[in-house]
Amino acid sequence: MADPAGAVRLAAVLEDRVAGVYSDLVRASDGPLRREAAVALREAAVRAVRWRGSDVTFPGLAERV
């Protein structure tokens, strides 16, 4: 990244993408794995909010944003 602001934007994008992967795992699994994926989805969404400074309505669901 060319500057600190760009690095922060990249961090938020990466966390959004991680949340998307965990969202897919939540949809595709059940039981303990689904619970763990849901926790990881929530944590990635929280990290993205911290980097971005704002939230999204449906973290991890790009089709809903």
ROKOLBA-207263 format. One record per residue: x, y negated, z of N, C-alpha, C, O in turn; residue number from 1; residue in one letter. Coordinates in steps of 0.1 Angstrom, whole numbers, plus 5000, padded with zeros to 4 digits. Layout:
<pts>
+------+------+------+------+------+------+------+------+------+------+------+------+-----+------+
:   nx :   ny :   nz :  cax :  cay :  caz :   cx :   cy :   cz :   ox :   oy :   oz : seq : type :
+------+------+------+------+------+------+------+------+------+------+------+------+-----+------+
:    X :    Y :    Z :    X :    Y :    Z :    X :    Y :    Z :    X :    Y :    Z : NUM :    A :
...
+------+------+------+------+------+------+------+------+------+------+------+------+-----+------+
</pts>
This chain:
<pts>
+------+------+------+------+------+------+------+------+------+------+------+------+-----+------+
:   nx :   ny :   nz :  cax :  cay :  caz :   cx :   cy :   cz :   ox :   oy :   oz : seq : type :
+------+------+------+------+------+------+------+------+------+------+------+------+-----+------+
: 5008 : 5012 : 5000 : 5000 : 5000 : 5000 : 5009 : 4988 : 5000 : 5020 : 4987 : 5006 :   1 :    M :
: 5004 : 4978 : 4994 : 5011 : 4965 : 4992 : 5011 : 4957 : 5005 : 5019 : 4948 : 5007 :   2 :    A :
: 5000 : 4958 : 5013 : 4999 : 4950 : 5024 : 4991 : 4957 : 5035 : 4985 : 4968 : 5032 :   3 :    D :
: 4991 : 4952 : 5047 : 4984 : 4959 : 5058 : 4969 : 4960 : 5056 : 4963 : 4970 : 5059 :   4 :    P :
: 4963 : 4950 : 5049 : 4948 : 4951 : 5047 : 4945 : 4962 : 5037 : 4935 : 4969 : 5038 :   5 :    A :
: 4954 : 4964 : 5027 : 4952 : 4975 : 5018 : 4953 : 4989 : 5025 : 4946 : 4998 : 5022 :   6 :    G :
: 4963 : 4990 : 5034 : 4964 : 5002 : 5042 : 4952 : 5005 : 5050 : 4948 : 5016 : 5052 :   7 :    A :
: 4946 : 4995 : 5056 : 4934 : 4996 : 5064 : 4922 : 5001 : 5055 : 4915 : 5010 : 5059 :   8 :    V :
: 4921 : 4995 : 5043 : 4910 : 4999 : 5034 : 4912 : 5014 : 5030 : 4903 : 5022 : 5029 :   9 :    R :
: 4925 : 5018 : 5027 : 4928 : 5032 : 5024 : 4924 : 5041 : 5035 : 4919 : 5052 : 5033 :  10 :    L :
: 4928 : 5037 : 5047 : 4924 : 5046 : 5059 : 4909 : 5048 : 5060 : 4905 : 5059 : 5062 :  11 :    A :
: 4901 : 5037 : 5057 : 4887 : 5039 : 5058 : 4882 : 5048 : 5047 : 4873 : 5056 : 5049 :  12 :    A :
: 4887 : 5047 : 5035 : 4883 : 5055 : 5024 : 4887 : 5070 : 5027 : 4878 : 5079 : 5024 :  13 :    V :
: 4898 : 5072 : 5032 : 4902 : 5086 : 5035 : 4893 : 5092 : 5046 : 4889 : 5104 : 5044 :  14 :    L :
: 4890 : 5084 : 5056 : 4881 : 5089 : 5066 : 4867 : 5092 : 5060 : 4860 : 5102 : 5064 :  15 :    E :
: 4862 : 5084 : 5051 : 4850 : 5086 : 5044 : 4850 : 5099 : 5037 : 4840 : 5107 : 5037 :  16 :    D :
: 4861 : 5102 : 5030 : 4862 : 5114 : 5022 : 4863 : 5126 : 5031 : 4857 : 5137 : 5028 :  17 :    R :
: 4870 : 5125 : 5042 : 4870 : 5136 : 5052 : 4856 : 5139 : 5057 : 4852 : 5150 : 5059 :  18 :    V :
: 4849 : 5128 : 5060 : 4835 : 5129 : 5065 : 4827 : 5137 : 5055 : 4818 : 5145 : 5058 :  19 :    A :
: 4829 : 5134 : 5042 : 4822 : 5140 : 5031 : 4824 : 5155 : 5031 : 4815 : 5163 : 5029 :  20 :    G :
: 4837 : 5159 : 5033 : 4840 : 5174 : 5034 : 4833 : 5180 : 5045 : 4828 : 5191 : 5044 :  21 :    V :
: 4834 : 5174 : 5057 : 4827 : 5180 : 5069 : 4812 : 5180 : 5067 : 4806 : 5189 : 5072 :  22 :    Y :
: 4806 : 5170 : 5060 : 4792 : 5171 : 5057 : 4788 : 5183 : 5049 : 4778 : 5189 : 5052 :  23 :    S :
: 4797 : 5186 : 5039 : 4794 : 5198 : 5031 : 4795 : 5210 : 5039 : 4787 : 5220 : 5038 :  24 :    D :
: 4805 : 5211 : 5048 : 4806 : 5222 : 5057 : 4794 : 5224 : 5066 : 4790 : 5235 : 5069 :  25 :    L :
: 4789 : 5213 : 5071 : 4777 : 5213 : 5080 : 4766 : 5220 : 5072 : 4758 : 5228 : 5077 :  26 :    V :
: 4764 : 5215 : 5060 : 4753 : 5221 : 5051 : 4755 : 5235 : 5048 : 4745 : 5243 : 5046 :  27 :    R :
: 4767 : 5240 : 5047 : 4770 : 5253 : 5042 : 4772 : 5264 : 5053 : 4773 : 5275 : 5050 :  28 :    A :
: 4772 : 5259 : 5065 : 4775 : 5269 : 5076 : 4764 : 5269 : 5087 : 4754 : 5262 : 5086 :  29 :    S :
: 4766 : 5278 : 5096 : 4757 : 5278 : 5108 : 4764 : 5283 : 5120 : 4776 : 5286 : 5120 :  30 :    D :
: 4757 : 5282 : 5131 : 4763 : 5287 : 5144 : 4774 : 5278 : 5148 : 4774 : 5266 : 5146 :  31 :    G :
: 4784 : 5284 : 5155 : 4795 : 5276 : 5161 : 4803 : 5268 : 5150 : 4807 : 5256 : 5153 :  32 :    P :
: 4805 : 5273 : 5138 : 4812 : 5266 : 5128 : 4805 : 5253 : 5124 : 4811 : 5243 : 5122 :  33 :    L :
: 4792 : 5254 : 5123 : 4783 : 5242 : 5120 : 4785 : 5232 : 5131 : 4786 : 5220 : 5128 :  34 :    R :
: 4784 : 5236 : 5143 : 4786 : 5226 : 5154 : 4799 : 5220 : 5154 : 4800 : 5207 : 5155 :  35 :    R :
: 4810 : 5227 : 5151 : 4823 : 5221 : 5151 : 4824 : 5212 : 5139 : 4830 : 5201 : 5140 :  36 :    E :
: 4819 : 5215 : 5128 : 4819 : 5207 : 5116 : 4811 : 5194 : 5119 : 4815 : 5183 : 5114 :  37 :    A :
: 4800 : 5195 : 5126 : 4792 : 5183 : 5129 : 4800 : 5173 : 5138 : 4799 : 5161 : 5137 :  38 :    A :
: 4807 : 5179 : 5148 : 4815 : 5171 : 5157 : 4826 : 5164 : 5149 : 4829 : 5152 : 5151 :  39 :    V :
: 4833 : 5172 : 5140 : 4843 : 5166 : 5132 : 4838 : 5155 : 5122 : 4845 : 5145 : 5120 :  40 :    A :
: 4826 : 5157 : 5117 : 4820 : 5147 : 5109 : 4817 : 5134 : 5117 : 4821 : 5123 : 5112 :  41 :    L :
: 4812 : 5136 : 5129 : 4810 : 5124 : 5137 : 4823 : 5117 : 5140 : 4823 : 5104 : 5139 :  42 :    R :
: 4833 : 5124 : 5143 : 4846 : 5118 : 5147 : 4852 : 5111 : 5135 : 4858 : 5100 : 5136 :  43 :    E :
: 4851 : 5117 : 5123 : 4856 : 5110 : 5111 : 4848 : 5097 : 5108 : 4854 : 5087 : 5104 :  44 :    A :
: 4835 : 5098 : 5110 : 4827 : 5086 : 5108 : 4830 : 5075 : 5117 : 4831 : 5063 : 5114 :  45 :    A :
: 4833 : 5078 : 5130 : 4837 : 5068 : 5140 : 4850 : 5062 : 5136 : 4852 : 5050 : 5137 :  46 :    V :
: 4860 : 5070 : 5132 : 4873 : 5065 : 5128 : 4871 : 5056 : 5116 : 4878 : 5045 : 5115 :  47 :    R :
: 4863 : 5059 : 5106 : 4860 : 5051 : 5095 : 4855 : 5037 : 5099 : 4859 : 5027 : 5094 :  48 :    A :
: 4845 : 5037 : 5108 : 4840 : 5025 : 5113 : 4850 : 5016 : 5120 : 4851 : 5004 : 5118 :  49 :    V :
: 4859 : 5023 : 5127 : 4870 : 5015 : 5134 : 4879 : 5009 : 5124 : 4883 : 4997 : 5125 :  50 :    R :
: 4882 : 5016 : 5113 : 4891 : 5010 : 5103 : 4884 : 4999 : 5095 : 4889 : 4989 : 5092 :  51 :    W :
: 4871 : 5002 : 5091 : 4864 : 4993 : 5082 : 4858 : 4981 : 5090 : 4857 : 4970 : 5085 :  52 :    R :
: 4854 : 4983 : 5102 : 4848 : 4972 : 5110 : 4833 : 4972 : 5108 : 4826 : 4963 : 5114 :  53 :    G :
: 4827 : 4982 : 5100 : 4813 : 4983 : 5099 : 4809 : 4997 : 5096 : 4818 : 5006 : 5093 :  54 :    S :
: 4797 : 5001 : 5097 : 4793 : 5015 : 5095 : 4785 : 5017 : 5082 : 4782 : 5007 : 5075 :  55 :    D :
: 4782 : 5029 : 5079 : 4774 : 5033 : 5068 : 4762 : 5041 : 5073 : 4763 : 5047 : 5084 :  56 :    V :
: 4751 : 5040 : 5066 : 4739 : 5047 : 5071 : 4740 : 5062 : 5073 : 4736 : 5068 : 5083 :  57 :    T :
: 4745 : 5068 : 5062 : 4746 : 5083 : 5062 : 4761 : 5087 : 5060 : 4765 : 5089 : 5048 :  58 :    F :
: 4769 : 5087 : 5070 : 4784 : 5090 : 5068 : 4785 : 5104 : 5062 : 4779 : 5113 : 5067 :  59 :    P :
: 4794 : 5105 : 5053 : 4796 : 5118 : 5046 : 4787 : 5122 : 5035 : 4789 : 5132 : 5029 :  60 :    G :
: 4776 : 5114 : 5033 : 4767 : 5117 : 5023 : 4767 : 5106 : 5012 : 4759 : 5096 : 5013 :  61 :    L :
: 4777 : 5107 : 5003 : 4779 : 5097 : 4993 : 4766 : 5094 : 4985 : 4764 : 5082 : 4981 :  62 :    A :
: 4758 : 5104 : 4983 : 4746 : 5101 : 4975 : 4736 : 5093 : 4982 : 4726 : 5088 : 4976 :  63 :    E :
: 4737 : 5091 : 4995 : 4728 : 5083 : 5003 : 4732 : 5069 : 5006 : 4725 : 5061 : 5011 :  64 :    R :
: 4745 : 5066 : 5003 : 4751 : 5053 : 5006 : 4745 : 5042 : 4997 : 4749 : 5031 : 4998 :  65 :    V :
+------+------+------+------+------+------+------+------+------+------+------+------+-----+------+
</pts>
